[in-house]
Amino acid sequence: MIQDFSTTSRSDGAARRSAAGTVAADADRLIALSELLHANPETAWEEHRSSRWVAEALAEAGFTVTTNYLGLETAFLAGYGSGPFRLGLCAEYDALPGLGHACGHNLIAAITVGAARALAPLADAAGLTIEVYGTPAEEGGGGKIELLERGAFAGLDLAMMAHPAPVDVAEAQPFAVSHSHVSYRGKAAHAAAYPEQGVNAADAFTIAQVAVGLLRQQLPPTVRVHGVMTNGGEAPNAIPAHTEGRWYVRAESLAQLAETEERVWRCFEAGAIATGATLDIAAESKPYAEFRTYQTGLDAYVRNAQRLGRVFDTDSPARRMNRASTDMGNVSQVVPAIHPYIGINSLPALNHQPEFAAACVGGDAEKAILDAATALAWTALDIAEDTVTP
């Protein structure tokens, strides 16, 4: 596609050509990084090789890398430049248990590395300080929230990342979400000989799940409640003494989430009251917040992506990946941020399906890496220019 660098953006055409050229020259390196991560999936807080590989790709380009960032073993900070405009680019690289990279975090990492490497040679002229945050445990662990609470992201002028989806969608509109570990403690007994001596922790879970199912009739459409039992007992002839599960509650905002959780936990309390089991509910991470979009930045990204030939979906069900919760929402509450979605032409496969993981390598995924890296780099140049030299 022929790209006109002179009419749709204030930023210097030579800089834009340089950024696009760097991404194109790095294509093999970026695709190899994505494929390496995809072939070696590591789950939340266990991304030791993944974080190292991503950090090495930045160090090769002259970035100063701090590993074990803020005391998190699989987090890092990579920096380049000393300009007045502080740009934060977020890399994710954790996989899903049992599904591998079925949410495409291998692509996110490669996109972020590509954008950062494209901007590095332009940092001084564009007035940029580039900060790449390696953020572990997005899939339920809240890595960005842990980093935020330890001082990361403070004072950024713009934070960005692009997330794979079946189709291109501009604006992130994720649910706020809480992640909880739920367990019941009962008393074991022989199920045939001495059933009256037992306290059935599995029955407690059954009652709770039925209560949640009934509660859903009275919940607004902006709320989701879902979970799985991870331990339902040991033997059919023994009253289960211990059961466990993981449950998510989602809502339109943190405020609605807090109200909804109170109602959901009463359902689990009902299981404990009915059976006599002891209930324990423990948060697996801090709650993920709703997203606050920096509209100026998103508008610039949309223009730049369209210049690359990207077409944004506006009405198909496939666009609903933009409702998926993310700890980037918490970052957006503190600094200006955007979180667009880059399509990989995966339909009918959708995120968190094995078929989507398979689609996160190959031609369409590779094009998404290069397009998103270029669009993010161009967006940074646009916003920095408007800020540094209004």
For each residue, the residues with C-beta under 8 A, 3 or more apart:
1: 308 309
2:
3: 20 307 308
4: 7 8 307
5: 9 13 16 17
6: 13
7: 4
8: 4 303 307
9: 5 16 300 303 304 378 381 382
10: 382 385 386
11: 15 16 126 378 381 382 384 385
12: 15 16 381 385
13: 5 6 16 17
14: 17 18
15: 11 12 18 19 122 125 126 381
16: 5 9 11 12 13 19 20 378 381
17: 5 13 14 20 21
18: 14 15 21 22 118 121 122
19: 15 16 22 23 118 119 122 374 377 378 381
20: 3 16 17 23 24 118 374 377 378
21: 17 18 24 25
22: 18 19 25 26 117 118 121
23: 19 20 26 27 30 114 115 117 118 370 373 374 377
24: 20 21 27 370
25: 21 22
26: 22 23 29 30 114 117 118
27: 23 24 30 31 366 369 370
28: 31 32
29: 26 32 33 57
30: 23 26 27 33 34 57 110 111 113 114 369 370 373
31: 27 28 34 35 110 366 369
32: 28 29 35 36
33: 29 30 36 37 53 54 57 106 109 110 113
34: 30 31 37 38 106 107 109 110 360 361 365 366 369
35: 31 32 38 39 106 361
36: 32 33 39 40 53
37: 33 34 40 41 50 53 54 93 101 105 106 109 110
38: 34 35 41 100 101 106 357 360 361
39: 35 36
40: 36 37 49 50
41: 37 38 95 96 100 101
42: 46 47 48 49 50 93 94 95
43: 46 47 94 95 96 97 139
44: 47 94 136 137 138 139 140 141 143
45: 73 74 94 136 137 141 143
46: 42 43 74 94
47: 42 43 44 50 51 74 93 94 136 137
48: 42 51 52 73 74
49: 40 42 52 53
50: 37 40 42 47 53 54 74 93 94 109
51: 47 48 54 55 67 74 75 76 93 134 136
52: 48 49 55 56 67
53: 33 36 37 49 50 56 57
54: 33 37 50 51 57 58 76 91 93 109 112 113 134
55: 51 52 58 59 65 67 76 78 134
56: 52 53 59 60
57: 29 30 33 53 54 60 61 113 117
58: 54 55 61 63 65 78 113 116 117 132
59: 55 56 62 63 65 78
60: 56 57
61: 57 58 80 116 117 120
62: 59 80 120
63: 58 59 78 79 80 116 120 130 132
64: 78 79 80
65: 55 58 59 76 77 78
66: 69 76 77 78 79
67: 51 52 55 76
68: 71 72 73 75 76
69: 66 72 75 76 77 133 134 147 152
70: 75 146 147 150 151 152
71: 68 150
72: 68 69 75 136 143 146 147 150
73: 45 48 68
74: 45 46 47 48 50 51 134 136 137
75: 51 68 69 70 72 133 134 135 136 143 147
76: 51 54 55 65 66 67 68 69 133 134
77: 65 66 69 131 132 133 134 152
78: 55 58 59 63 64 65 66 116 131 132 134
79: 63 64 66 129 130 131 132
80: 61 62 63 64 116 119 120 123 129 130
81: 120 123 124 128 129 130
82: 123 124 129
83: 123 124 126 127 128 129 384 388
84: 127 129 388
85: 126 127 128 129 157 158 383 384 387 388
86: 129 131 155 156 157 158
87: 119 128 129 130 131 156 157 158 159 160 380 384
88: 131 132 133 153 156 158 159 160 331 335
89: 112 115 116 130 131 132 133 159 160 161 376
90: 108 112 132 133 135 144 159 160 161 328 331
91: 54 108 109 112 113 132 133 134 135 161
92: 105 108 109 135 138 161
93: 37 42 47 50 51 54 105 106 108 109 134 136
94: 42 43 44 45 46 47 50 105 136 137 138 139 141 143
95: 41 42 43 99 100 101 102 105 139
96: 41 43 99 100 101 102 103 139 352
97: 43
98:
99: 95 96 102 352 353 354 357
100: 38 41 95 96 354 357
101: 37 38 41 95 96 104 105 106 107 357 360
102: 95 96 99 351 352 353 354 356 357 360
103: 96 139 163 164 351 352 356
104: 101 107 108 163 164 344 351 356 360 365
105: 37 92 93 94 95 101 108 109 138 139
106: 33 34 35 37 38 93 101 109 110 360 361
107: 34 101 104 110 111 164 342 344 360 365 368 369 372
108: 90 91 92 93 104 105 111 112 161 162 163 164
109: 33 34 37 50 54 91 92 93 105 106 112 113
110: 30 31 33 34 37 106 107 113 114 369 373
111: 30 107 108 114 115 161 162 342 368 369 372 373 376
112: 54 89 90 91 108 109 115 116 132 161 373 376
113: 30 33 54 57 58 91 109 110 116 117 132 373
114: 23 26 30 110 111 117 118 369 370 372 373 374 377
115: 23 89 111 112 118 119 160 372 373 374 376 377 380
116: 58 61 63 78 80 89 112 113 119 120 130 132
117: 22 23 26 57 58 61 113 114 120
118: 18 19 20 22 23 26 114 115 121 122 373 374 377
119: 19 80 87 115 116 122 123 126 128 130 377 380 381
120: 61 62 63 80 81 116 117 123 130
121: 18 22 118
122: 15 18 19 118 119 125 126 128 381
123: 80 81 82 83 119 120 126 128 129 130
124: 81 82 83 127 128
125: 15 122
126: 11 15 83 85 119 122 123 380 381 384 385 388
127: 83 84 85 124 384 388 389
128: 81 83 85 87 119 122 123 124 380 384
129: 79 80 81 82 83 84 85 86 87 123
130: 63 79 80 81 87 89 116 119 120 123
131: 77 78 79 86 87 88 89 156
132: 58 63 77 78 79 88 89 90 91 112 113 116
133: 69 75 76 77 88 89 90 91 144 147 152 153
134: 51 54 55 69 74 75 76 77 78 91 93
135: 75 90 91 92 138 143 144 147 327
136: 44 45 47 51 72 74 75 93 94 141 143
137: 44 45 47 74 94 140 141 142 143 146 285
138: 44 92 94 105 135 141 142 143 144 326 327 328
139: 43 44 94 95 96 103 105
140: 44 137 179 284 285
141: 44 45 94 136 137 138 146 284 285
142: 137 138 145 146 179 284 285 286 288 327 330
143: 44 45 72 75 94 135 136 137 138 146 147 327
144: 90 133 135 138 147 148 152 153 327 328 330 331
145: 142 148 149 285 286 288 327 330
146: 70 72 137 141 142 143 149 150 285 286
147: 69 70 72 75 133 135 143 144 150 152 153
148: 144 145 151 152 153 330 331 334
149: 145 146 286
150: 70 71 72 146 147
151: 70 148 154
152: 69 70 77 133 144 147 148
153: 88 133 144 147 148 156 159 331 334 335
154: 151 334 335
155: 86 335
156: 86 87 88 131 153 159 335 336
157: 85 86 87 335 336 383 384 387
158: 85 86 87 88 294 297 335 336 337 338 380 383
159: 87 88 89 90 153 156 328 331 332 335 336 337 338
160: 87 88 89 90 115 297 301 337 338 339 376 379 380
161: 89 90 91 92 108 111 112 328 339 376
162: 108 111 339 340 341 342 372 375 376
163: 103 104 108 172 321 326 339 340 341 342
164: 103 104 107 108 341 342 343 344 351 360 365 368
165: 168 169 318 319 321 322 341 342 343 344 351
166: 318 321 343 344 345 346 347 349 350 351 356
167: 313 316 318 319 341 343 345 347
168: 165 305 310 311 312 313 340 341 342 343
169: 165 312 313 319 321 322 340 341 343
170: 298 301 302 312 340 341
171: 293 298 322 340
172: 163 291 293 322 326 328 329 332 338 339 340 341
173: 291 322 323
174: 177 288 290 291 322 323 324 325 326 329
175: 222 224 250 251 252 290 323 324 325
176: 250 251 252 253 254 256 257 287 288 289 290 325 329
177: 174 248 249 250 251 257 287 288 325
178: 248 249 257 261 283 287 288
179: 140 142 246 247 248 283 284 285
180: 246 247 248 249 281 282 283 284
181: 244 245 246 281 282 283 284
182: 208 227 244 245 246 247 268 279 280 281
183: 242 243 244 245 279 280 282
184: 201 204 205 242 243 244 271 272 275 277 278 279 280
185: 201 241 242 277 278 280
186: 198 199 200 201 204 239 240 241 242 243 275 276 277 278
187: 197 198 199 239 241
188: 198 238 239 240 241
189: 194 195 196 197 198 238 239
190: 193 194 195 197 237 238 239
191: 195 198 236 237 238 239
192: 195 237
193: 190
194: 189 190 197 198
195: 189 190 191 192 198 239
196: 189
197: 187 189 190 194 239
198: 186 187 188 189 191 194 195 239 241
199: 186 187 239 241 275 276 277
200: 186 203 204 239 240 275 277
201: 184 185 186 204 205 233 240 241 242 243 275 277
202: 205 206 232 233 240 243
203: 200 206 207 271 274 275 277
204: 184 186 200 201 207 208 243 271 272 274 275 277 279
205: 184 201 202 208 209 229 232 243 245 271
206: 202 203 209 210 271
207: 203 204 210 211 270 271 274 275
208: 182 204 205 211 212 267 268 270 271
209: 205 206 212 213
210: 206 207 213 214
211: 207 208 214 215 266 267 268 270 271
212: 208 209 215 216 225 264 267
213: 209 210 216
214: 210 211 217
215: 211 212 218 219 225 263 264 267
216: 212 213 219 225
217: 214
218: 215
219: 215 216 223 225 260 263
220: 223 256
221:
222: 175 251 252 256
223: 219 220 249 250 251 252 256 260
224: 175 248 249 250 251
225: 212 215 216 219 247 248 249 250 260 264
226: 247 248
227: 182 245 246 247 248
228: 245 246
229: 205 232 243 244 245
230: 244 245 246
231: 242 243 244 245
232: 202 205 229 240 243
233: 201 202 236 238 240 242 243
234: 238 240
235: 238
236: 191 233
237: 190 191 192
238: 188 189 190 191 233 234 235 241
239: 186 187 188 189 190 191 195 197 198 199 200
240: 186 188 200 201 202 232 233 234 243
241: 185 186 187 188 198 199 201 238
242: 183 184 185 186 201 231 233
243: 183 184 186 201 202 204 205 229 231 232 233 240
244: 181 182 183 184 229 230 231
245: 181 182 183 205 227 228 229 230 231
246: 179 180 181 182 227 228 230 284
247: 179 180 182 225 226 227 264
248: 177 178 179 180 224 225 226 227
249: 177 178 180 223 224 225 257 260 261 264
250: 175 176 177 223 224 225 257 325
251: 175 176 177 222 223 224 254 256 257 259 260
252: 175 176 222 223 256 290
253: 176 256 257 289 290
254: 176 251 257 258 287 289 290
255: 258 259
256: 176 220 222 223 251 252 253 259 260
257: 176 177 178 249 250 251 253 254 260 261 287
258: 254 255 261 262
259: 251 255 256 262 263
260: 219 223 225 249 251 256 257 263 264
261: 178 249 257 258 264 265
262: 258 259 265 266
263: 215 219 259 260 266 267
264: 212 215 225 247 249 260 261 267 268
265: 261 262 268 269 281
266: 211 262 263 269 270
267: 208 211 212 215 263 264 270 271
268: 182 208 211 264 265 271 272 279 281
269: 265 266 272 273 279
270: 207 208 211 266 267 273 274
271: 184 203 204 205 206 207 208 211 267 268 274 275 277 279
272: 184 204 268 269 275 276 277 278 279
273: 269 270
274: 203 204 207 270 271
275: 184 186 199 200 201 203 204 207 271 272
276: 186 199 272
277: 184 185 186 199 200 201 203 204 271 272
278: 184 185 186 272
279: 182 183 184 204 268 269 271 272
280: 182 183 184 185
281: 180 181 182 265 268
282: 180 181 183
283: 178 179 180 181 286 287
284: 140 141 142 179 180 181 246
285: 137 140 141 142 145 146 179 288 327
286: 142 145 146 149 283 330
287: 176 177 178 254 257 283
288: 142 145 174 176 177 178 285 325 326 327 329 330
289: 176 253 254 329 330 332 333
290: 174 175 176 252 253 254 329
291: 172 173 174 326 328 329 332 337 339
292: 329 332 333 337
293: 171 172 297 298 332 337 338 339
294: 158 297 298 332 336 337 338
295: 298 299
296: 299 300 336 383 386
297: 158 160 293 294 300 301 336 337 338 379 383
298: 170 171 293 294 295 301 302 338 340
299: 295 296 302 303
300: 9 296 297 303 304 378 379 382 383
301: 160 170 297 298 304 305 338 340 375 376 379
302: 170 298 299 305 306 312 340
303: 8 9 299 300 306 307
304: 9 300 301 307 308 374 375 378 379 382
305: 168 301 302 308 310 312 340 342 371 372 375
306: 302 303 309 310 311 312
307: 3 4 8 303 304 378
308: 1 3 304 305 371 374 375
309: 1 306 371
310: 168 305 306 342 343 371 375
311: 168 306
312: 168 169 170 302 305 306
313: 167 168 169 316 318 319 343
314: 319
315: 319
316: 167 313 319
317: 320
318: 165 166 167 313 321 347 350
319: 165 167 169 313 314 315 316 322 341
320: 317 323
321: 163 165 166 169 318 324 341 350 351
322: 165 169 171 172 173 174 319 341
323: 173 174 175 320
324: 174 175 321 351
325: 174 175 176 177 250 288 329
326: 138 163 172 174 288 291 329 339
327: 135 138 142 143 144 145 285 288 330 331
328: 90 138 144 159 161 172 291 331 332 337 339
329: 172 174 176 288 289 290 291 292 325 326 332 333
330: 142 144 145 148 286 288 289 327 333 334
331: 88 90 144 148 153 159 327 328 334 335 337
332: 159 172 289 291 292 293 294 328 329 335 336 337 339
333: 289 292 329 330
334: 148 153 154 330 331
335: 88 153 154 155 156 157 158 159 331 332
336: 156 157 158 159 294 296 297 332
337: 158 159 160 291 292 293 294 297 328 331 332
338: 158 159 160 172 293 294 297 298 301 379
339: 160 161 162 163 172 291 293 326 328 332
340: 162 163 168 169 170 171 172 298 301 302 305 372
341: 162 163 164 165 167 168 169 170 172 319 321 322
342: 107 111 162 163 164 165 168 305 310 368 371 372
343: 164 165 166 167 168 169 310 313 346 368
344: 104 107 164 165 166 359 360 364 365 368
345: 166 167 359 364
346: 166 343 349 350 355 356 359 364
347: 166 167 318 350
348: 355
349: 166 346 353 355 356 358 359
350: 166 318 321 346 347 353 356
351: 102 103 104 164 165 166 321 324 356
352: 96 99 102 103 356
353: 99 102 349 350 356 357
354: 99 100 102 357 358
355: 346 348 349 358 359
356: 102 103 104 166 346 349 350 351 352 353 359 360
357: 38 99 100 101 102 353 354 360
358: 349 354 355 361
359: 344 345 346 349 355 356 362 364 365
360: 34 38 101 102 104 106 107 164 344 356 357 365
361: 34 35 38 106 358 365
362: 359 365 366
363: 366 367
364: 344 345 346 359 367 368
365: 34 104 107 164 344 359 360 361 362 368 369
366: 27 31 34 362 363 369 370
367: 363 364 370 371
368: 107 111 164 342 343 344 364 365 371 372
369: 27 30 31 34 107 110 111 114 365 366 372 373
370: 23 24 27 30 114 366 367 373 374
371: 305 308 309 310 342 367 368 374 375
372: 107 111 114 115 162 305 340 342 368 369 375 376
373: 23 30 110 111 112 113 114 115 118 369 370 376 377
374: 19 20 23 114 115 118 304 308 370 371 377 378
375: 162 301 304 305 308 310 371 372 378 379
376: 89 111 112 115 160 161 162 301 372 373 379 380
377: 19 20 23 114 115 118 119 373 374 380 381
378: 9 11 16 19 20 300 304 307 374 375 381 382
379: 160 297 300 301 304 338 375 376 382 383
380: 87 115 119 126 128 158 160 376 377 383 384
381: 9 11 12 15 16 19 119 122 126 377 378 384 385
382: 9 10 11 300 304 378 379 385 386
383: 85 157 158 296 297 300 379 380 386 387
384: 11 83 85 87 126 127 128 157 380 381 387 388
385: 10 11 12 126 381 382 388 389
386: 10 296 382 383 389 390
387: 85 157 383 384 390
388: 83 84 85 126 127 384 385
389: 127 385 386
390: 386 387
